[in-house]
Amino acid sequence: MRGHSLPFYTMDDFNFDGKKVLLRVDINSPIDPKTGKILDDTRIRSHAQTVKELIGLGASVAILAHQGRPGDNDFTTLRDHSELLSKHLGMDVNYIEDIFGPYARSQISSMKPGDILLLENTRFYSEENLEKVPEVQAKTFLVKILSPLFSLYVNDAFATAHRSHPSLVGFPMVMPSAGGRLLQTEVEILSSLFEPSSKPCIFVLGGGKVSDSVQLMETLLSKGLADKILLTGLVSHLFLIARGSNVGKATTKIMEGKGLFSLLPRAESLIKKYGETIMTPIDVAFLKEGRRVEAALDGIPDNSPIYDIGESTVSKYSELLKNAKTVIMRGPAGYIEDPRFTRGSEGLLKALVSSRAVSLLGGGHLRAISERLNIADKIGYFSTGGGAFIMFLSGEKLPALEVLIASKQKFNSER
């Protein structure tokens, strides 16, 4: 599925010269709770191409974005984001401590081609935190006040495409709209996974979002999209138990505390139907007297949780990756906050880049590890999406994409 066949407009479909563009991005970043500083600017870097291209096409750009949720430790202003965006663009970004008040409107009205504004955190505005249908969001104050100030709206925020907030679904209802370069690329690459040429396709699922992984597995396996699923992390512990393996009392207690046993019937059902397709670890790593120790499944102690996959599992999975045409890897294999347990993730990433497979990585942790290993440039694509990534591959409709499709039909004569 390439740009010309996408069901929504892309940036190729509009003339931006001399136009004021309202651009929605997702630069929501991890924040150090002690210092308040941004820990990882991956998403900020990811949107730089779209902004640069719009400026190069003669536009002036005002950016809408969010950071965190009300009440959370990472709920803060976008001041630091503007500085980092300016750094990665090599252009001045004017941070506006306002969203749609008189000051913001004045700055927008005075924009000239080449100007870039970053408006304040959209979630400082209460209506932005409510999920409603696009027809209702189009009537919010945010949309009613800002839309008359712009000629075009561009949504580049694939990572929040599963949300139905005013800044994501309201504007396409009232003005010509397009998907930005990052959003377009994500949709094209993820769509290509449904094509026969992507086979054999292997998914490597890890990390801590077990419910998401189970949901994704149900879709992938029922639709025949995955030829193999290699499990690591917490989700692998769930499926080991579903297979009748003992993961030790310490790991069991952690899983109970996270409420993961409610997912066990679904895991057991998947093992029963697709057992040969689902691969689980054959050895694991844990702490013993302050050292990393590896053991087969029958050697897992009760007093230490599982923190990583072992070398035998890495070798087994690596052999399978050699024969893949497409590999999607999501989430780290172990407790990577402790450097003693990054070995599993590192081994799988090294195997991935040594294969001939087209690779797609989801999640910031894997990107950080690949950059530390100096192999990031050998990865085919890093997805910025979390929930949107899961929903798209699960075949669910994403509100922000659906409204872009509707907008194309509504404004098809206004290009």
C-alpha positions in Angstrom: 0.0 0.0 0.0 1.9 3.1 -1.2 1.1 6.7 -0.9 -1.0 7.0 -4.1 -3.3 4.2 -3.0 -3.8 5.3 0.6 -7.5 6.0 1.4 -6.6 9.5 2.8 -4.8 12.5 1.4 -1.0 12.7 2.0 1.2 15.8 1.8 1.7 15.0 -1.9 -1.9 16.0 -2.6 -1.7 19.6 -1.5 0.2 22.8 -2.5 1.6 24.2 0.7 3.3 27.3 -0.7 2.3 30.4 1.4 -0.2 28.3 3.4 -0.6 28.3 7.2 -0.6 24.6 8.3 -1.8 23.2 11.6 0.3 20.1 12.3 -0.5 17.5 15.0 2.4 15.5 16.1 3.1 13.0 19.0 6.2 14.1 20.9 5.0 12.6 24.2 8.3 11.6 25.7 9.6 9.9 28.9 10.3 12.4 31.6 12.8 12.0 34.5 10.6 12.3 37.6 13.5 13.8 39.6 14.8 16.4 37.1 11.7 16.9 34.9 14.0 16.5 31.9 13.3 14.5 28.7 15.0 11.1 28.8 14.4 10.1 25.2 13.8 12.4 22.3 13.1 9.7 19.7 9.6 10.9 18.9 10.7 14.5 18.6 13.4 13.4 16.1 10.9 11.3 14.2 8.6 14.2 13.3 11.5 16.4 12.1 11.1 15.2 8.5 7.5 16.3 8.2 8.2 19.7 9.6 11.2 20.3 7.4 9.3 19.3 4.3 6.4 21.6 5.1 8.8 24.5 5.6 10.6 23.6 2.4 7.3 23.7 0.5 6.8 27.3 1.6 4.4 26.8 4.5 4.3 28.3 8.0 3.6 25.7 10.6 1.9 25.7 14.0 2.3 22.5 16.0 -0.2 20.8 18.3 1.1 18.2 20.7 0.6 16.7 24.1 2.8 15.5 27.0 1.5 13.1 29.7 -1.9 13.0 31.3 -3.3 15.2 34.0 -2.2 14.0 37.4 0.8 12.0 36.1 4.4 12.9 36.9 5.2 13.4 33.2 2.4 16.0 32.7 4.3 19.1 31.9 4.8 22.0 29.4 6.4 21.7 26.0 9.2 24.2 26.6 11.9 21.5 26.5 10.3 19.8 23.6 10.5 23.0 21.6 14.2 23.3 22.3 14.9 19.8 21.2 12.8 20.1 18.1 14.6 23.3 17.2 17.9 21.4 17.6 16.9 18.5 15.4 15.4 20.8 12.7 18.3 23.2 12.7 15.6 25.9 12.7 14.0 28.2 15.3 10.9 26.9 17.0 8.9 29.5 18.8 7.3 28.0 21.9 3.9 29.6 22.7 2.7 29.3 26.3 -0.9 29.2 25.1 -3.1 26.9 23.0 -5.9 29.0 21.5 -6.1 32.2 23.6 -5.4 35.7 22.4 -1.6 35.4 22.6 -1.6 32.1 20.5 -4.0 33.6 18.0 -1.9 36.7 17.6 1.2 34.7 17.0 -0.5 32.5 14.5 -1.9 35.5 12.6 1.5 37.0 12.3 3.2 33.9 11.0 5.2 34.1 7.7 6.4 31.3 5.5 9.2 29.5 7.2 7.9 30.2 10.7 7.4 27.4 13.2 5.3 27.6 16.4 4.9 25.0 19.0 1.7 25.6 21.0 1.3 24.6 24.6 0.4 21.0 25.7 -3.1 20.4 24.3 -4.0 18.3 27.4 -3.8 21.5 29.5 -7.2 22.1 27.8 -9.9 20.0 29.5 -11.9 19.1 26.3 -8.8 17.5 24.8 -8.9 14.8 27.5 -12.3 13.5 26.4 -12.8 10.9 23.7 -15.9 11.5 21.6 -16.9 11.0 18.0 -15.4 13.4 15.4 -18.8 15.2 14.8 -18.8 16.2 18.5 -15.1 17.0 18.6 -15.5 19.3 15.6 -17.7 21.6 17.8 -15.1 22.0 20.6 -13.6 25.4 21.3 -10.2 24.2 20.2 -11.4 23.4 16.8 -13.9 26.2 16.4 -11.3 28.9 17.4 -8.2 27.5 15.6 -9.5 26.1 12.4 -10.4 29.5 10.7 -6.7 30.6 11.2 -5.3 27.8 8.9 -5.6 26.6 5.4 -4.7 23.0 6.0 -4.5 20.4 8.8 -1.8 17.7 8.8 -1.9 14.8 11.2 1.5 13.2 11.7 0.7 11.5 15.1 0.3 7.9 14.2 1.2 6.9 17.8 -2.1 8.5 19.0 -4.2 7.5 16.0 -6.2 5.2 18.3 -7.5 8.2 20.2 -10.5 10.3 19.4 -9.5 13.7 20.9 -10.4 17.1 19.4 -6.9 17.8 18.1 -6.8 14.4 16.3 -10.3 14.0 14.9 -12.0 17.4 15.1 -10.1 19.4 12.5 -10.4 17.0 9.6 -14.2 17.4 9.9 -14.0 21.1 9.1 -11.0 21.6 6.9 -8.9 19.9 4.2 -6.6 17.5 5.9 -3.7 15.1 5.1 -1.5 12.5 6.8 2.0 13.6 7.5 5.1 11.7 6.4 5.6 9.8 9.6 2.0 8.7 9.8 2.0 7.8 6.1 5.1 5.7 6.4 3.8 3.8 9.5 0.5 3.0 7.7 2.4 1.9 4.5 4.9 -0.3 6.3 2.3 -1.9 8.7 -0.1 -2.5 5.7 2.7 -4.3 3.8 2.7 -7.0 6.5 -0.7 -8.2 5.1 0.9 -8.9 1.7 2.0 -12.4 0.7 5.5 -11.1 -0.2 6.1 -10.5 3.6 6.1 -14.3 4.3 7.6 -16.0 6.3 6.7 -13.3 8.9 8.0 -13.7 12.5 6.8 -11.7 15.5 9.0 -11.4 18.5 6.9 -10.1 21.4 8.2 -9.1 24.8 8.0 -6.2 27.2 5.5 -5.6 30.0 2.3 -5.0 28.1 1.0 -8.6 28.3 -2.6 -7.9 27.6 -1.7 -6.1 24.4 0.5 -8.9 23.3 -2.2 -11.5 23.9 -4.7 -9.5 22.0 -2.3 -9.1 19.1 -1.5 -12.8 19.1 -5.2 -13.7 18.8 -5.5 -11.6 15.7 -2.3 -12.5 14.1 -2.8 -16.3 14.5 -6.5 -16.3 13.6 -5.7 -14.4 10.4 -2.6 -16.4 9.5 -0.4 -13.3 9.6 2.3 -14.7 11.8 4.3 -17.8 10.7 6.0 -17.9 14.1 5.6 -15.9 17.3 8.7 -15.9 19.6 7.9 -14.9 23.1 10.1 -13.2 25.7 9.5 -11.0 28.8 6.4 -11.3 30.9 4.2 -12.6 28.2 6.5 -15.6 27.8 6.1 -16.4 31.5 2.3 -16.5 31.0 2.6 -18.9 28.1 5.1 -21.0 29.9 2.5 -21.5 32.6 -0.1 -22.2 29.9 2.2 -25.0 28.7 2.4 -26.5 32.2 5.9 -25.2 33.0 6.9 -24.0 36.5 8.3 -20.4 36.5 9.0 -20.3 40.2 7.2 -18.8 43.1 8.9 -15.4 42.8 7.8 -14.9 39.2 4.4 -16.3 39.9 3.9 -13.7 42.7 4.9 -10.9 40.4 2.4 -12.1 37.8 -0.3 -12.4 40.4 0.4 -8.8 41.5 -0.1 -7.6 38.0 -3.3 -9.5 37.6 -1.9 -11.5 34.6 -3.5 -14.8 35.6 -6.9 -13.5 34.3 -5.3 -13.8 30.8 -4.3 -17.5 31.4 -7.4 -19.0 29.8 -6.8 -17.0 26.6 -3.1 -18.1 26.6 -4.1 -21.8 27.1 -6.6 -21.5 24.2 -3.9 -20.1 21.9 -1.5 -22.8 22.9 -4.1 -25.5 22.2 -4.9 -24.1 18.7 -1.5 -22.7 17.6 1.0 -24.4 19.8 3.4 -25.2 17.0 3.5 -21.6 16.0 4.1 -20.1 19.4 7.7 -20.4 20.7 8.5 -20.0 24.4 11.9 -19.8 26.1 13.9 -23.0 26.8 16.1 -21.3 29.4 16.0 -18.2 31.5 18.3 -15.8 33.5 17.9 -14.8 37.2 19.9 -13.4 40.1 21.9 -15.6 42.4 24.2 -14.1 45.0 24.2 -10.8 43.0 25.2 -12.5 39.7 23.4 -13.3 36.5 22.8 -17.1 36.3 21.1 -19.0 33.6 19.3 -22.3 33.8 16.9 -24.6 31.9 13.2 -24.4 32.9 13.5 -27.2 35.4 16.2 -25.2 37.2 14.2 -22.0 38.0 14.5 -21.1 41.7 11.5 -20.1 43.8 13.3 -17.2 45.5 14.4 -15.2 42.4 12.2 -13.9 39.6 13.0 -14.5 35.9 14.7 -11.4 34.5 15.7 -12.4 31.0 15.9 -15.2 28.4 19.0 -17.4 28.4 21.6 -18.0 25.7 20.0 -21.2 24.5 16.8 -19.4 23.8 18.6 -16.6 22.0 20.4 -19.2 19.8 17.1 -21.1 19.1 15.2 -17.9 18.2 18.2 -16.6 16.1 18.1 -19.7 13.9 14.4 -19.1 13.2 15.0 -15.4 12.4 17.5 -16.5 9.7 14.7 -17.8 7.5 12.3 -14.9 7.9 11.4 -12.4 5.2 9.8 -10.0 7.7 10.5 -9.6 11.5 8.4 -7.4 13.8 10.0 -7.1 17.3 8.1 -5.4 20.1 9.3 -5.0 23.6 12.6 -6.0 25.3 13.3 -9.6 26.2 14.3 -8.9 29.8 14.4 -6.5 32.7 16.7 -4.0 30.8 16.7 -1.5 33.6 19.4 -3.8 35.1 22.4 -4.0 32.7 22.9 -7.6 33.7 19.7 -8.5 31.9 20.0 -6.8 28.6 21.8 -9.8 27.0 18.7 -11.4 25.7 17.5 -8.3 23.9 21.0 -7.6 22.6 21.4 -11.1 21.2 18.0 -11.0 19.4 18.8 -7.6 17.9 22.2 -8.7 16.6 20.6 -11.8 15.1 17.9 -9.7 13.5 20.4 -7.4 11.7 22.4 -10.4 10.6 19.4 -11.8 8.8 18.1 -10.8 5.5 14.6 -10.0 6.9 12.9 -6.7 6.5 12.7 -5.5 10.2 10.3 -3.3 12.1 10.8 -2.5 15.8 8.2 -1.2 18.1 9.0 0.5 21.4 11.6 3.0 22.6 13.5 0.4 24.7 14.6 -1.6 21.6 15.6 1.5 19.8 17.8 2.6 22.7 19.5 -0.8 22.8 20.1 -0.8 19.1 21.6 2.6 19.2 23.9 1.6 22.0 25.0 -1.4 20.0 25.5 0.9 16.9 23.2 -1.2 14.8 20.2 1.2 14.6 21.0 2.1 11.0 20.6 -1.6 10.1 17.0 -1.8 11.3 14.5 -1.3 8.6 12.0 0.8 10.5 11.2 2.0 14.1 7.5 2.3 14.8 6.5 5.2 17.1 3.2 3.6 17.8 2.2 1.7 20.9 -1.5 1.2 21.2 -2.0 2.4 17.6 0.5 -0.2 16.4 -1.4 -3.0 18.2 -4.8 -1.8 17.0 -3.7 -1.4 13.4 -2.2 -4.9 13.3 -5.3 -6.3 15.1 -7.5 -5.0 12.3 -9.3 -2.4 14.4 -10.2 0.9 13.0 -8.2 3.9 14.3 -10.3 7.0 14.8 -7.6 9.5 13.5 -7.2 7.5 10.3 -10.9 7.0 9.7 -11.6 10.7 10.0 -8.8 11.5 7.5 -10.6 9.1 5.1 -13.9 10.9 5.7 -12.1 14.3 5.3 -10.8 13.2 1.9 -14.3 12.5 0.7 -15.7 15.7 2.2 -13.0 18.0 0.8 -12.1 16.2 -2.4 -12.5 19.4 -4.5 -10.5 21.8 -2.3 -6.9 20.8 -3.2 
